[in-house]
Amino acid sequence: MYDNNKLAEHGKNQYIHLGVYVSNRNWRALAKQRPHFRLNKLAKANESLKLNLFYFCSETIDTKHQLINGMYYDFEEKLWKSAIYHYPDFIYRRGGISRKDKAKYRIFMNQCKKQRTVLLNPSTLGNWMVYNHFNSVGSLKDYLLETVLYEKPEDLYNMLTRHRCLYLKGVTGRKGKNVIRLEQREDNNYYLKHYEAGIKKIHYKQFNDEEEMVSFIQQFYKGKKFMIQEAIDLLEVNNRGIDLRAELYRNTGGEISICGISARMGIKNSPITTHAEAIPVEKLYEAINLSSKEIEDIQNKMEQFLYKVYRATEEKFGKFVEIGIDFAIDRNMNIKFIECNSQSTKVSLMKAHGINTLEDSMKNVLLYTKYLYEETENGELSVTSKKADSNMIGLIFSSSYINKIILGESDESLEYYIKLASKNKVDLCFYSMNNVSRKHITVNGIVYNYKTDELIRRKLTIPDVNIYRVNAYLRNKLSIDKINYLSKNYNIMFFHAMTNIERCKYNIYEYLSSFPKISPLLPETASLSFAGITEKISRYDKLYIKPKRSSRGRNIYVVEKENEEYKFTHVFNSEEKIYYVTKEKLLQFYEETFPIPQDFIVQQAVATIEYRERKCDFRISPQKNKNGEWQITGMIARVAKKCLNITNLDQGGWPKYKIEEIIDRSTIKQIKKASIQTAMALEEKYPQVIDLGLDIAVDKDGKVWLLEANFRPYRRRINIMHNRIPFEHAVWYLRNKTQG
């Protein structure tokens, strides 16, 4: 008999019981102090959270007494230990069920259901069940491949008449098991191949008789059901098929987030990409030479697809802490669904995005469990009962940063903003856009009360005034849609929230050109074209070719005409590389160097003044202050040093703070006036802009030029005046809005 007084309770959050169901083999390995890599990572992630976390398997469940013999990790003794537990409040399944244990597991599940145990991954998501459900969801039909369940040979023959290449899959299964690629070629022979993971071998079969082919397939599946699915004309890199694995999860606010998207490159001629090389999806974009616009389009389409799949899965099977979604992009750039995984091994995630991303995903399982427990204990917080304080500023950071605050980790940014809050007598709400509910207009955040000097997790209405994090642009379409919706419909202000599209240098140039007082300050600029280069170089001594969306002086080309040749100087990573190109080779060089010219601008170079015989220009910082006015808070000269043509500090330039030693007071006054005019013009179009970095030059005749405007000037440190002044403006704006 078990002694209930000796039931295991360990960890600070003893009231949160999370049981991790594993295979019998993996449980025995824990008992022998040989934990599986991912199970060990999950246990280590619990060191700071201290949930009552234990591992169990079918063999260790006592359905008669409704108790479990579980394994937990003792951090003090650094050992795996066993203990007796009640049935847990939450179950996270990380293993399969043996045939002999299925009846016992069903009893266990029924018992858990009666005591309302929450299953974090409530279904194994069998391929055929998922496909059947998705086929009834209108918004997903375009992503689906034609699929039938094999019942008789005619099913296979009929599919082959419509698709010369097919995939056969078990109705359940994972890790690429039980997958056959079947192709009928022009010689009317049937070619099959399948991958055996255990020995890492591809098996090939060829049949000229359809009955022999069917007989082999039936023997392969040993009487088990399987699906027949049209093959995807996959993208390829170096003759290796590419598909994608996205890892999604519900975060600490209960919102769906994308942890990482990995491109999986199959072994040459392999029918599957599982167990293959994996790279971040951004590397795939580079490999297939997508333009910035094409990347933006496909990224948005992928995100919409992934969120639809996650929600549709939950509609049928219940809420999941995480789902791995396999999909592909065909040669026509169409997205096609492959399958869902409720127990992803996350191998591709780790290969493509690193061990830290894997550890974050493990930690999220624990954080989400804690969130669910708190929601259950406290009840669903209504909008009216937890209204945001009218004296509160929202601060938007990344999900990983918010998780660090939840775990009690402090850093310079947190401490700096808390000091600003105390000084300005205002409360704060730290949150990520993933924690925002557009439907309920709420956010799950960490609230700082300046009066009590406490940080508390709360769900509340979104603050009226918010500041987006320093040095970052909005790229996630879901976040952009949320901010646009909340700004338009609820008059909520999100300072600094600028999208990657809005930072386009050419769009800014065209907009500022419409202002009569600013237009004369702008060097001639156009979208890059071959004709544009040849025409402009005949009128100007020098041209600059810049990416439309870049910062910190990266990937710039300087073009000069020298006798009968063209001199191209490429600036990258603080180095200059020079190419001399003849007139005859110019077009070839242009096409090879700028395969996607629409991503660049070509701009007239200004013959700037020099300091100590070096090119020199100025970075000006207009910011909105605590009186609601634009103010010049910084002016420095930037002097070229490492790269002769570029003054950016990130490309080896050096700062000169006493600009009076370079230009006179009259010119300084002109620069300040031009900067304020530019800031006010940009504010008309982008009212959320309260902090700018303007690159201004003075030519050898003393004329002032506006080279470009940067919406998110790079700040190397957080605790500086340039971050304090926008915060003070946000406080001023909040109080004026409240009074109004």
N, C-alpha and C positions, 0 to 999 in steps of 0.2 A: 504493500500500500504506500501511497505517496503522502508525505507530511506537508499539508498546505502551508504550514508556517515556514517551510524551507523553500518555497517556490522562489525562483530567481527574480530578483529586482536589482538591476545595476544601471548606473548612469544617472545623470542629473534629471533627464526627462523620463523618469521611470514609468510615468503614466502613459507614455506612447509606446505600445508594444508592436514592433514590426518584425514579423517572421518572414524569412527568405526561404522559399521552398527550392531545394536543389535535388539533383539526382542522388540515388543511393550511393553511387560511386564517389561523387564529390563530397558527400557528408563523411564518408569513411576516410577520405583524404584529409579533411579538416581534423578529424579525431587523431590522425597520425601526424599532425602538425605540417601537413603538406597541402596548404590551401591552393585552390585554383587562382590564377593571377587576378581575374576580375572580382572574384568573391573577396579576395584579400584587399583589393582597392576599395571596395564598398565598406568593409569593416574599418579600414584606416580613415575613410572619409567621415566616419561617425565619431572620431576621437574628440572633435570640438563640439559636435551637436549632442552627443551622449544620449541618443535614443536607446530604449531597451531593445536592442537589435540582436536577433539570434537566427541561426540557420537550422533547418530541419529537412527531413525527407520522409517518404512514405513509411519506411521501416521504423521510424522513431515516433510515429503518431500512435497514441493509445486512445482509440475511439470509444472504448468502454468508459474510461474515467475522464475523457476529453482533456487529456494532458499531452505534452510533447517533451521528448528528450531533445534538447537543442544544444547547439554549439555557439559559444560567443568568444570574442577575443578580449583577453584581460590585458589592458595596456600597461598596468604596473608590472606584472610579471612577464609580459610579452609572450603569452602562451594562449593557445586555444583550449577552452575548458567546456565541459558539458554541465548542463543544469536542467531542472524540470520547470516547464512553463505552462501556464494556462494557454488556451487558444488565443492567438494574437488579435489585436484590433485591425491590423493591416497585414496583408500577405502580398509579397512581391515574388512572383514565380520566375525562377532562373534554371529550371531543369525539367526534363521529361519524366513521364510516369511509365514504369515498366508494366508489361501486360499483367503480371501476377498481382500488381498493386492497384489495378484500376478500380476494382469493386470497393476496396478500402478507401481509396481517394474520393470516390463518389459519396460514401457515407460521411467522410470528413467535410467535404464541401457542403453537404446538406446541413451538418451541424453548425458550420461557420455561418451559413446563410441565416439560420435561426437566431444566432447571436449578433447578426448584422456586421460581421467582419467585412471590411472593405478590401476588394481585390484590386490592386494597383494595375494589373494587366489581366483583365477578366476573361480573355479568350485567346486561344492559340492562333486565331485568324487563318483558318484553313483556306487554301487557295480558291477552291470552288465556292465555298460559302461567301467569301469576300467578292468574288467576281459576280456571282448571282445577285448579291445586294447592289453592287455598283451599277449593274446593268439596269436597275430600276431607278437609279438616280439620274435625272435628266442632265444635270450640269457636269456629269462625269463621262457620259457616253462617248464623247469625242476622243477621250483618252484611252478607251478600251480597245483591245485587239479581239478579233473574232475568236471565240473560244467555245468548244463543245465538250461534253463529257462522253468519253468512249464507252459505248455499250455493245457495238458490233463492228465488224470490219468495214462495213459501208460508211460508217462515220469517218473513218480515216481516209477512205478513197474519195469521198465527197469533198473533204477539206483539201486534199491534194489537187483536185481539179480547180479549186479556187486559188490556192496558194502553193507554189512549187516548193516552198520551204516551211517547215512546221517545227514547233517545239512540243514535246510530250512531257507532262509533269504529273507527279502524284498530287492527289487532291489535298494532301497535307505534306509537310516536309519542309526542311530548311537546309541552309548551307550548300545549296546546289545539288542535293541528293536526288536520285531518281529522275534526272533530267536527260532527255534524249533529243538531239537535233536530227531531224529527218528531212532529207532533200531528194526530190525526184528531178534528175537532170535531163538534158536533151537526149541522152542515149536511152532514156526511160528506165535506167537502173535506179535503185534506191540506195542512198548513201546515209548511213547512220553513224553518229559518234556520241559518246558520253564520257564524262570525266569521273574517274574514281579517286576521290580525295585521299583515301587512306594510303594509297601508294603513289599519289600524284601522277596519274597516268591517264592519257586520252586513249580510249578504245575506238577502233574504227571497224565498221561492218559494211559490206556491199552485197546487195541482193538484186538479182535480175528477175526474181519471181516474187510477186506480191504476196502469195500465200506463205512463203518462207519468211518474208519480212514480217508479216503479221504474227506468225508463230513465234519468232524471236522476241517481238515486243511483248506478247502476252506472257511469255516465260520470264522476261525481265521484270515485269510488274507482279508476277506470282499471284495472279488473280485479284490483286488490289485495284481499286478504281484509279483512273488517271484522266487527265485533261488533254485535249488537243488544241493547240493555239497557233495562230499565224505567227510567223517569225517577223521580227523587226529588222528593217534595213538599217543597221546600226551605223552611227558615225564611227570612223576608224582613224587611228593615229598609228603610223608605221605598221599597217596591216594587222593591227590589234583592235578588236571590237571594244567599244566603250559603252558602259551603262553607268547609272548613277545610284548612289545610296544616300538618302537624306535621313538624318536622325532628328526627330522632333520630340518635344516634351512639353508637359505642362509645368510652368515655372512657379515660383513662390507666390505669385498672385493668382494662380489658377489659369493663366492665359497660355495659349499655344505659342511656342517659340521654336525657331529652327536652331539646333545646336551646331550643325555643320552639314555641308553637302560635299560628297566625295565622288570623284570620277574614277571608276574602276576599269583598269586596262587589262583585258583578258590575256592569258597565255596564248601565244600564236596558235591559231587553229582550234583553240578550246571552245566548246559549245557554251561555256558559262564564264562569267567574270569573277565569281566568288573565289576567295583565296588568292586573288591576283594583286598586282600593284595598284595602289590607290594614291591619287593626288587631289589637292583642293580643286574645286570646280573652276576657280579662277585660272589655274594653270591650263585647264582644258580650253578655256576661251583663248588664251595665248596661242596654244598649239594649233587651233583651227582659224586663227587670224580674224577674230570678230572685232568689229569696230566698237567704240564706246557706246554708240546708240544701239547696236545689235546686242551688246552685253546687257544693257539696261532693259531692253525689251524681253530678252529670254529670261533674265533674272526675275522680272516682274511676273512673267507667265509661270515660271517654276514655283514661285512663292504662292501664287493664287491656286495653282494645282495642288500643292502640298497641303495647304490649309483646307481645301475642299475635301481631299482624301481623308485627312485626320478627322474632320467633323462628320463626314459620312460614315466612317468606321465606328465612331462613337454612337451615332444614331442607332445603329444596329446592335452593337456588342457591349455598349457601356463605356464609361470614362476610363482613359488610359493615362498612366503617368508618362509613357513614352511609346513611340512607334517608329520602327525603321521602315522607310518606304523606298522600294526599288522601282526605278523608272528609267526610261531611255529617251534620247533625242534622236530622231531618225535623220536621214540625209536632207530632208526638206525642213528640218528644224521644228518638227512636230513633236510634242511630248506624248509619250505612251506609258501607261501604267503597266507594271510587271507584277508586283506583289507587296503585301504588308508583312511585317515581322513584329510580333509583340514581345519577343525575347531576343532582341538583336545582340549579337556578340560584340558589336562595335569595333570590329577589327579594322574595317576601312576608315572609320572615324579616327582611330589612333594612328594609322599609317599616314593619313592625309593631313591631319590637324594636330597631331602630337599628343603626348601623354597628359599634358595639362588639361586639354579639352576633354579627354576621356575621364580624368578625375573630376572635372567640373560636372560632367553628365552623371557620374555616380553620386556626387554630393547632392545634385538636384533631386534625386529619388528621395533622399532623406529630408531635404527641405520641403519638398512637396507633401510628403507624409505629415510633417509638422504643421504645414499650412492646413491640410485637410482636417487634422485633429482640432486645430484652433477654430476652424469654421464650424465644426460639429459642436464643439463646446460652447462657443459664443453665439451660435445661430447666425444666419445670413444677415450681415449688417445692411440695414436699409439706407437709402440715400438721405432720407430726412433725419434719421436718428444719429448719423455720424457726419454731419455737414462739416466741410472744411472750415477752419477758423478764418474769419475775415482778415486776420492779421497774420497771414501765412504766405510764404514764397515756396513754390515747388522747384526742386532742383533735379534735373533729369540726367541720369548716368546710365552706364551699361548694366545689363543684368548681372554680369560677373562682379561688378563693383558693389552693387546692392547686396549680393549674396555675402560679400566680405563684411559688410556692415552688420548683416544679420548674425554672422558668426562671431561678432564682437571684435573684428579686426579694425584698428584705427589707422589713419594715414594723414598726410599733410592736407589733402583736400577737405576731408571731413572736419578736421580741427580748425582749418582756416574759415570755412563757412559757418561753423558754430561760433567762432569769435565775431564774425560779421553780424550774425543774428543777435548776439548779446549786445553788441554795440548799437545796433539799429532797433533793438527791442521788437523783434519779429520772430515768429515761429517758422520752422522749416519742415518740408516734406521731401525726403530723398526717395526717388523711385526711378524705375526704368519704364520705357514705353510698353514693354511686354506686360507690365502690371496694370495697364490702363484698360478699363472696360468701356468701350464706346457705347455699348447698349445701356449700361446703368450710369454712365458718366462718373464712374468711381475709379479709385486707384488704391492698390494695396501697397502702402509705403512705410517708411520709417520716419516717424515724426519726432522732431526736436522741439521741446518746449523751453524757451529761453528763461522763463521764470523759475522752473523747477530744475533746469539743467539736466533733463532726462531724455533718452532716446527710447521710443516705444513703437512697436509695430501696430499699425492701425489701418483699417479700411475706411475710406472717407471719400467725399466728393472731390473731384479734381480742383486744386487751387485755381483761383481766378488769374493769377500771375505766376508764370513759370520761366525758368532759365535753362536752356539746353546746354549740355556740357561743353567745356572749353575745347578748342582745337578739333572739332568734329563736325562733319556735315551729315545731314539725314540721307541715308541711302535705302533703308528698308521701306518697301512700298506700303506695308501694313501700318508702320509708324507714321509715314507721310499722310496716308489716308485718315488716320485717327486725328492728327493735328489739324489738317484742313477741315475736317468735319466739326471738330470741337471749336475751332476758331470762328468758323462761319455761323454755326447754329447756336453757340452758347457764349460767344464773345469772350472766349478764354484766350489770354495772351501767352504766346510761347516765344520769349526773346531768344535770339541767336539761332532759332530753328530754320536753317537754310538747307535746301536740297542740293544734291550734287548737280542737278540740271540748272538750278538758278545761279550757280557759280560760273557758268560758261562765259569765258572772257569776251567772245564775240557778241553775245546777247547783251552784255553789260555795255560794251562799246556802242552798239546800235542804239540802246536806250539813252545813254548820256549824250549821244550826238544830236538828240532832239532838243537839247537845252542850248539856246543861243549863247549863253555866257560860258558854257563848258565846252561846247563843240570846238572852238579854236585851240583849246588846250590839248586836244587828242591827236596823237600821231596817226597817220592814215593806216587803217587796218582792214583786212578782208579775210574771208575764209580761204584756206590754202588751195591754190590751183597752179598748174604748170604755167599757164598763161600769165597768172598773177605775178609769179616770181620773175619771169623774163621781162614783163612790162615794168614792174616796179624797180628792178635793179638798174634799169636804164635811166631812171629818174633820181634814185637815191644811191648814195655811196655804199650803204649797208642796210641789210634787212634782218629782222629777227623772226624766226619761225618757232612758235610756242604751241604746246598742247592747249586745247580750249579749256580743259579742266585739269589743272595741275597747280602745284604750289611749291614754294621754296626753291625756285629756279631750276627745276629738274627737267631734263630731256629737251633742252633748247638748242636750236641750230642758228648760227650766225652766218649770213651769206654776204660775200663781198666779190666784186669783179676785179680781177687782177690781169691786166692785158687781155689776152684771149681766153683766159681760164676763169672758172668760178671757184672761189674758195669757200668751203663749208666747214665751219668749226662746230663740232658737237660737244655740248657741255653736259656731263653726266657724272654724278658721284664725285664732285669737286675736281674733275679732270677734263681737259680739253683735248679732243682728237681732231686733227685737221685732214680734210680730203680736198685734193685739187681735181677738178673735173673739167674736161674740155667741152666746148660747145656741142660737139657731135655726141658726146656721151651723157649730156645733161639730162635728157629725157629718161634714159635708162636708169641713171642714178636716182632721179626723182621718184620713179615708179618703185624702185627697190627699197628706197629709204622711207617713203611715205605711201605704203600700200593702201592706207585709209586716210586720204588727205582731208576729208571732212572733219577729222578729229583735231585739226590744227588751224591756227591763224598765221597770216604773214603780216608783219608790221614794220612800218618805216622806223629805222633806227634814228635816235636823236644823238647828235654830236654833243655829248654832255661836257660840262666843265670837268676839270681834273683836279685832283689833290695829290700832290707829290708825284705828278706825272702818271697818275692812275685814274681810270674811269671812276666817276663818283655820281651817285644819285641819293635820294632821300626817302626814308620811310616815315610817314606821318600817321599819327593815331588820333583820329577824331572819335570821341565817345560821348554818349548822352549822360549828363551828370544828375546829381540829386535835385537840381532845380528844373529838370526837364529840358535842358538846353544842350546843344552840341558844343563841345569844348575840345580844344587840341590838348591832349594829355601827354603827348610824346613827339619829339622830332629828333631823328638821328640821321647822320650821313652814313652811307654804306660805300665803302671804298673797295674796288676790285683788288684782289691780291693773288690768290692761287689761280683763278681763271680770269684772264685779262678782259674778257667781254661781259662778265657777269658779276654783279655786286652782292648778290644774295649771301647772307651769312652762312647758309647751309652749303654753299658752293665755294667756301673758302674766303669770302669777303670779310672785311673787319669793320667794326663800328667806330664812328667818330662822333662823340657826343657834343663837343663844342662847335656847333655848325657856324657860329659867328666868325670863326677863323677861315671859313670857306666862302660864305656869301654874306652880303651886307644886310642891314636891318630892313631896307626897303624890299629886298627880294624875299626875306623871311615873311614879311607882312603879306606879300602877294601869294606866297605858298599857303599861308594860313587862311586867307580869304577864299582861295580856290578850293581848299580842302573842305571848308564849311559849306560852300555852295554845292560841292559834290555830295557830301553827306546828306544834305537836305533834299537833294534831288533823288538820291537812292531811297531815302526814307519814304518819299511819296509812293513809290512802288512796293517797297518792302518795309512796312511799319515795324516789323519785328527786329530790324537791324538797329543795334545801339552801339556797335563796336566795329570799327573799320580799320584796315591797314591800307593806306594809299601809297603807291609808288610814284614819286614825283621826281622829275629831272629839271635841271636848268641848263640850257644850251650855252654855247660860247658867246652868244649875243645877249644873254641875260633873260631870254624868254623862258617862262615856266610851262612845263609839259606834264600832263597826267598820263602816266604809262599804263597803269591798271589799278583796279580796285579789288581788294580782297575782303570778303565778308567775314571770314574767320581767321584773322591774323594769328599766326602761331605764337603761343606764349610758352616759353620754356619752363617757367615756374608758376605755381598757383598763387603763392602769397605775395602778389605784387599789386601796385596801384591799378594796373590795367584790368585786373579782375575785380578789384574793390569798387571802382567807379560805376561799371554797369550794374553791379548788385545794388548800389545805393540808388541808381535810377529806377530799378525794378521796385524798390521799397517806395520811392516817391510816386511811381505810377500806381501802385496798389492803393496807397492812401488817398490819392486823388480820385481814383476810380470808386473807392468805397464811399468817399464823401459825396461824389457825384450821384 
